């Protein structure tokens, strides 16, 4: 377990596992999106971690040997959890082991007044504090928090290079069953090596169609949605968190009235705020697609998600309602054509005269990473006065700046208790701190207005693009 010894204390035990096969395969397209070469593997950072914490069910056998046995069965069931990524003949490939031992950190949470939960939260941060050694380390780190001789909490940090958000949830679902029943009914879904082999054959036609969609989109887009406004500050990258109850309420109201998802509402509002910075006939926003729509992919434990391209036509200066429905259609295309061979896409971008390594940088990247929930309300929907009053409680908090950043503007929508959170990360050469705060507040202002009336171009008082 690659954790500095000064960060955590506890006993290391091991969970032996036995799988069905040893196997080698190319990377999946989702993995290839992150790593083009072995050199890229060394550069992966902690932003590729998926930390999770679960409480051990009270009815489950919860001594350390029983929990270790459940974890060993879990890794034996899911080949992706015993797969490492190694360079072979100058190319990164994935190598699945048939058997092995998973190290487990056993930590004492007995001094916590909340039954070890505080220890678990601390361990989740600490286990995720260093990058994975993808060639040597198993793609998950696990800690057991013990209180009164029972394992009360499990902390798991997954490598996002092996499983995506949905795949991690499938693994945790199976782990709960193993803890409670000692077994999981039914076979495991497709694993990362299965997916890679499908992509090398039967899925090639999907990649061809997706690359054509991207090429067409980039022919229509302006060269950048974010132009330089001055020299970068020091540090050059900044990160702010908007916490807004009003934005949460307004987003759900708009979604309900127009019968779209809250993700689509936020994508449309982001398109509006980005487009208001320029007088362009089209706006491009990048979004994340889960790629779970193919038969057999619903229960796959693999890295399937890839970036999709959402291109929205703005030449006729639509009002926000028209923009919303136009964005919903563009988003469907973005998700439909977000499954592709990244090397084929690189070549297509090069053929259009773009640098494949930097071609996406000038566009806003929106990633909604909230857990699914029903967008409706318990009881009557809030009225306008309630939503506008909530704006007084909106906060913007500047977080620790990231040491590296690949975009000019990235938005992550996150779960926040009683509110909606938007983490905005910017390159200050293109979006300094002051305009970045206005960017977030414009998003809130627009949706609070749109929750109760039609909003004409240019969509909000805070956004005044140049005349057409």
N, C-alpha and C positions, 0 to 999 in steps of 0.2 A: 504494500500500500504506500503510494508516494505522498506521504504527509510528513512535514518537518516534525521532528520529535519534540521541539519546543512548543508546538501548537496544541498537541493533544496528548493525554496520558490515558493509559488503560492497557489491558491485556489483549494480545493478538491471538485469536484462535482461528481455526480453518474449517471451512465447510467443503468436504470432498464432493465432487460432482462427476457424473457419468452421462455422456450423451450418446447419440446414435452413430455419429460418424466424425471423421476428420475430413475437411474439405477446404479447397482454395478456389477463389473466384475473383474477377475484377471488382472494382468498387461499383456500388450502385450509382445511378445518376445523381441521387441526392447527396451521396458522399462526394462524388466527383465535382459537384458544385462548390464544395469547400476546398478540395485538394486536387490540383492539377498534376502535381509532381511530388516526389518524396520530400523535396525541400519545403513544400507547403505544410507537410505533416508536422515538421518541427516548429512551425510558426503558429500552430493552433493554440488558442488561449482559453482562459477560464470562461469566456463568454459562450463557449460551446458546451457548458455543463448544464445538466437538468437536475437540480436538487429536489428531493422529495422527502417528506417525513410522514410516517403513518404510526398510529397507535395500535399496539397489538390487542386484538379482541380479548375481552375479559374471559370468554369461554374457551380460549385456545390454550393448549399446553404452552407454557411460556418460560420454561427453564432454558438456559443457554444451549444445551445439546439439542433440544427439540426445535428451537428456532434455527439453529445452524443446519439441522437436517432439512427443514423446509426451504431454506435458502439454497442448499445444495441441490434439492429436487428442482427448484426454480431454474437454476442455471443449466441443469441437465435437460430440462424441457425446452428452454429457449436457446438455440444455437447462437443467436446474435449476442448473448451475454457471455459467451466463451469464444468470441471472435476478436482477433487483434489485426491491426493494419500494419503491414510491413512492406518495405521496398523489395521487389524482385526484378532483376534485370532492368533496373532504372524506372520501374513502374510501381506505384503503390497498389497492393492487392490485399484482400482480406483472407485471413487464415483462421479457420475454426478448429478448435481442439476437441478431441473426443472426450477427454477426461482431464481433471486437474483439481486444484484446491483454491477456493476463494478465501482470501484473508478477511477476517471480521474483527473490528475493534470493539472490545467490550468495555464500556465506561460506566462508572458508578454515578447514578443520579439521585442517590439517597438524601442529599442535603437540600434538594429542591423542594420548596413548599408546594409546587404544582405537579408533583409526581414525576419529575424527570423531564418535563417539557422544555424547561429552560436549557438544560444540558443538551437536549436534542437539537434545539435551535442553534446553539453555539457550535455543536458538532457539524451541523449542516453547512454553516459558514466556513468552518475550518477544513472540512474535507473537500470543499470546493475551491480552496484558496490556491491550489497549484494545478497547472495543466496536467492532463493525463500523458503518460508515456505510452502512446498508442501501440508501439511495437512490442512492448513487454508486459504492460499492465492489462488486466481484465477491464472491460469497459464499464465497470461499476465499482464504486467504493461503498462499503457498508459499515455502519456502526450500530451497536446494540446498547441501549440505555437500560441499565438494570436498577430496579428499586425493590428492596425486600425480597431478593432472590428471584424476582420475575423480570423478564424483559418487557418493559412497558412501551418503549418506542423503538422504531427502526428508522434509521437515517440512511438514505441511499442517494448517492450522486452518480447519475448516469453520464456517460460521454455521449453528447449529441451527435457525434460522428457515427454511432452505431444504432441508436434509436431516436425517433422523433418524439414530439409531445404525445401523440396518440399511442405510439408504441409503448412509451413508458407507462401510460395508464393501463394498458393491457397487462403489462408485467405486474403492476401493483395489484390488479384485480386477481390475477392468478396466485400471487403471493398470499393474499388474504384467504383464498380457498385452501391453499396448502397449510397455512397456519391453523385453520379451523378444522379441516377434514383430513389433511395429510395427502390429498390427491386432488387433481383437477380433471373434471369430466371432459372427454373429447380431445382430439389432437390439437397440437399447437398450430397456429397460423403460419403463413409464409414467413421465412426467416430471411435475413439480409442476403445470404448467398443464393437462396431461391430467387429473390427479386433480381439480383444481378444477372443471373442466367436467363431469366425471362427478358430482361432489357436487351441482352445481347442477341435475342432472336425475335420472338413474336411481337415485342413492343416497338420495334424500330420504326414502323409506320407512324406511330403516334409522335415520335420525335420529329419526323420529317414534317408533319402537319404543324406541330408547335413551332418549329424553327421558322416556317413560312409566316406564321402569325407574327412573330417577333420582327422579322425582316420588314413586313408591311407596316407594322407599328412604328418602327424607327425611321422609316421613310417619311412619316407624317409628323414626327415630333420635332420641336425646336431642339437645337443642340444642347441646351441646358435649361432647367427650370430655376437654377440658382447661379447667378453671375457674381463675380468677386465685387465686394464693396469696400475693400481696403486690405491692409496687411493683417495676417492672423495675429491674434493676441497670444499671450503666454500665460498659461498653457493654451495651445491652439484649439483644443476640443473642450466643450462644456456640455453639461447634462443637467436638465431641469425637470422637476416633477410637478405637474399640475394635479392637484387634488380637488375635485369639483363635484359636489352633490348636485349642483344645478345642471352640469353637463350630463350626468347620469340620468336625471329625470327627463331632461329635454330630449336626449337621444332615444330613450324608450318611448316617449310620446310621439316623436316623428316616425319611429319604426312602426308603432301600432297604427298610426293614421294611414300610412302608405303601404302597409303590409310588406315590409322588407325587414331584413335583419338589422340589429344595431351596428354590426360590423359594416354593412353597406352604408348606413347613415354616416358613420364616421369616415368612411372612404370618400363619400361625396363631399362632406364638409372639408376634408383635407384637400381634395381636388380644388375646391373653391378658394381656400386660403392660399394654396400654392399658386394657382392660376392668377390670383389677384396681384401677384408680384410682377407679372409680365402681361403684355397685351399680345397673347398668343392665340392662334386658332385652335390649338389642341393642347391638352395637358396630359402628361404621363406621370402616373404614380405606380410604384412597385409594391406588390403585396405578396404575402406568403400563402401558398396553396398546399393543402395536406396531401393531395394526390391519392385519395382513398376510394375513388369512384370505380376503379377497375374491379371486375369480379375477382374475389379472392384476396383483395387488398385490405378489406375492412378490419381483419384481425392480424394483419402482418406486423411483426415486430422487426422493424427496419427503419432506416433513414430514407423516408419517401418525400418529405416536403421539399419544395423548390420555389423559387421566386417566380411570380407571374407578372405580366405587364398589362396594366390597365390604361387604355388610351381613350380619352373622352374628348369629343368634338365640342368646341365652344364658339365656333365662328358666328353663330346666330345669337349670341349673348342670352342664353336661356335663363329663366328664373330658377330658383332653387328647386322647386318641385320637378321641373323638367330635367334639371341637372341630376337630381336624385335618381330618377328612373333611367336616365341615360347612363349614369354610373353603374346602376344595378346590371344593366345589359353588358356593359364593358367589363364588369367584374366577372360575370359568368364566362366571358371569353378568356379573361385572364386565368381563371381557374382551369378552364378546359384545356388551355394550351400551356400549362405550367409543368408539363411532364415531358422532358426532353434530355437528350444527351448534351451535356454542357460543352463537350469538345466540338460537336456539330454546330452549336450556337456560336461558339467562339469563331469558327470559320466563317459563318454567315455574317457576323459583325465585322470581321476583318474584310470580307468582300465588299461591305458597304463603306469601308474606309475608316472604321472605328478601331480603337485599341481595345481588344476584348477584356483586358484586365481593368480598364477604367471606364468602360462604356456606360455602366449603370450609376456611377458616382454622381452625376449632375442631377439626379432625380430623387424625389422624396421616397423613402421606403417606409411603408406603414405595416406594422406587424401587430395584430390583435392576439394577445396570448392569454386572454381571460379564459377561465373555466366556463363551460356552457351553463346558461341559466335561462329561465323563462323571462322574457322582457316585460311581462305585464306587471300590474300592481295589485297588491293586496288591499282591497277596498277601492274607493273612488280614485281616479287619476288626479294628480295634483293640478291646481289651477295656476294661472299665470302669476298671480301675486306670490304664491308659494315658491315657484321656481325662481322668480326674480329676487325674492328675499334670500334664497339660498346662495346667490352669487356673492353675497357679502361674506360668506364663509369660505370662498375659494382661496386656495393658497398656492403659491409657486415656491418651491424649495430647490435651491441649487445643490446638487449632489456632488460627490467627489468626481473630478474630471477624469474621463477615461484616458489611459496612456496612449491608446491607438484607436483610430476610427477610419472606416473605409468609405464613408458617405459624406455628403454635404449636409444632409438633413435626414434623420431617422426618427420615427415616432413609434413607440411601443405602448399599446393600450393594456393596462394591467388591472387586476382586481384590487380594490381598496375598500375596506369596510365602510359601508354607508355612502359610498361615493364612486366616482370613476377616476382612475389615474391614467395620466398620459405622460410618459417619459420622453422628452424631446432631447435628442443628442445632436449637436451641431458642430460644424467646422466654422470657427469664428471669422474666417476670411469671407465667408458667404452669408452667415447669419450670426451677427454679434449678439451678446447677451440681451441688450435692450430690445431689438427687433425679435429676438427669439421669444421673449416674454409676450410681446404683442401678438406673435404668431399663435401662441397658446390661447391668449384671451380672445383673439378673433374667432378661433374655433368655438369657444364657449358662447360668445355673443351671437354668432350666426345661428347656432342650433337652438339657443334660448328663443331667439326671434322666430325661427322656422317652426318651433313647436306649437305656435299659436296663430300664424298667418303666413300667407305666401310672401316670399322675399324676392323682389326683383333683382336683376343685375344692377349693380355689382355685388349683390348678396348681403352686404352689411355695411354699416356706416364706417366701420374701421378699415374697410378695404376699398380703395379708390384707384383702380388701374388707369393707365393712360387711355385717352379717348381713342376709339377705333379709327 
